[in-house]
Amino acid sequence: MERDEIIISGTGCALVDFLYADIRFDSPQFKKYSSLTPGDGGLSPGKLVFTGELEEFAGTGYDIILNEITGDQEPETSNLGGNGIVPLIHVSQLLTEPCFKVKFYGGTGSDNTAIIIYDILKQTPLDTTNFKIICGKPTPFTHVFSDPSYNNGQGERCFVNNIGAAWDYLPEYLESNFFSSDIVLFGGTALVPNIHDNLTDLLIKAKRNNCITVVNTVFDFRNEKMNPGKPWPMGDTAESLKLIDLLVMGKEEALRISGKYNLDDAAKYFIACKSKSFIITNGADDFYAYSENGIFTDTGLLKLPVSGKVKNDILTSPLIKGDTTGCGDNFVGGAIAAMSWQMRKEQTFRIDFRDVISWAVASGGFACYYFGGTYIETRRGEKLQKIKEIRDLYLEQTSLLELT
């Protein structure tokens, strides 16, 4: 019997991405501000640094740095970004039936950047009743420098972030309805410090209320600077890992949280820590997925490719710039949507992990076809149709659901 309602709620990073395209990471202007040692405040492909730390590293104001790197060009576009809100926007777009309720909890400042965010959100189905102005600090933003030629044409980004109002977002803002949800997401909490530092307690509260917990990560420059070279904490990491039903990390985050130097060892670390299910994405390269003894069907450790269709399109079509901003966030959203579809059909069962992976891969791949993380639909169901086509081809490519 189908359930009448599935509620998905999330909190974490929400900001405006200002996207600068075709910024060459091998240019003298970029190299001038490139990192020399971990946590020193310089720029690094695939990593994030705070505006203040970059200023300290460079010994000059960020406006001057930005002007040099971009050649005083305006951003190609601005878009709603963030590892907390973007996955849930994607979930709300895929789950077209009214029985699914998707909500985001977060805070902004009261500036023009906040206006950009709220204007974009009006064009999405996401419930933002609990996404409010909380202080007078600047609304969080990130300047995203994108180099499509990096990594043999697969593309990469570099991020400069201003946390701003997110410093003032507290666990107390997550009221009881948040913990009455079927699924809760903690997304990119390293950019919402008070949520990140209290992550273990929030996960405990969620599990006490029988919530399914999903966590996805972001580059944790704050802890990287405080303890260079040391593993990044997620609250009490050892305890948190046992409380997370699905953990999704990029390669860099998996290595830095585990303290390991390669993905094989990182995967073994998370398994040894009793992680029930995790996925480690790796850009355009093969990624790891693992599930045992949790809410998902057992798969053991899998190593799987990304979408061949998307990869080929990026390499062969001059019309596709291969911007990877938001790929990881939409990947997470695709996983949550697949979980939700399955949960609606059955109340006592284990979620098919391979099905979840297939929707995640297709969702992350689709984000390469447009700039930024948030896709604005022209009609309800448009995104679902496009992603289903990629997902069907991915199943043919991998025979994923037939693997044993």
ZIRANOR-V994720 format. One line per field, one symbol per residue. ss: DSSP state (h for helix, s for strand, l for the rest). phi: phi as a letter, one per 30 degrees, with the letter a starting at -180 (. if undefined). burial: # if it has 16 or more other C-alpha atoms within 10 Angstrom, else .. A space follows every 10 residues. Layout:
BEGIN
ss = ???
phi = ???
burial = ???
END
This chain:
BEGIN
ss = lllllsssss ssllssssss lllllllhhh hllsllllll llsllllsss hhhhhhhhll lhhhhhhhhh llllllssss slllhhhhhh hhhhllllls ssssssssll lhhhhhhhhh hlllllssss ssslllllll sssssssllh hhhllsssss sslhhhhhll hhhllhhhhh llssssslhh hlhhhhhlhh hhhhhhhhll lsssssllll hhhhhhllll llllllhhhh hhhllsssss hhhhhhhhll llhhhhhhhh hhllllssss slllllssss sllllsllls sssslllhhh hhhhhhllll llllllhhhh hhhhhhhhhh hhhhhlllll slhhhhhhhh hhhhhhhhhl llllllllll lhhhhhhhhh hhhhhhhhlh hhll
phi = .dddabccba bkdbaccccc dhcddcdedd decddcbeid jddbeiccbd edddddddia ddeddddddc iiddedacad bkdcddeddd eddddddddc cbbbcabbdc bddddedddd ddcbdddcec cbdcacdede bbdccccddd hhidiabbbb ccdhdddcdc eddddededc ddbbccchdd cbeddddced ddddddddci ddcbbbcbec deddddbeic eddbideedd ddccdbccbd eeddddddic cbdeddeddd dddiddaabc dbidceccbb aaibdcddbi ccbbdddddd dddddccddc didceidddd eddddddded eddddbcbac dddddedddd dddddddddb diccccddad jddedddddd dddddddche dcdb
burial = .....##### ########## #####...## ..###...## ########## #.###.##.. .#..##.### .......### ########## #####....# ########## ..##..##.. #..#####.# #.###.#### ########## ...####### ########## #.##...### ########## ########## .###.##... ########## #####..... #####.#.## ########## ########## ..#..##.## #.######## ####..#### ##..#####. #..#####.# #.##.....# ########## ########## ####.....# ########## ########## ######.... ..##..##.# #.###..#.. ....
END
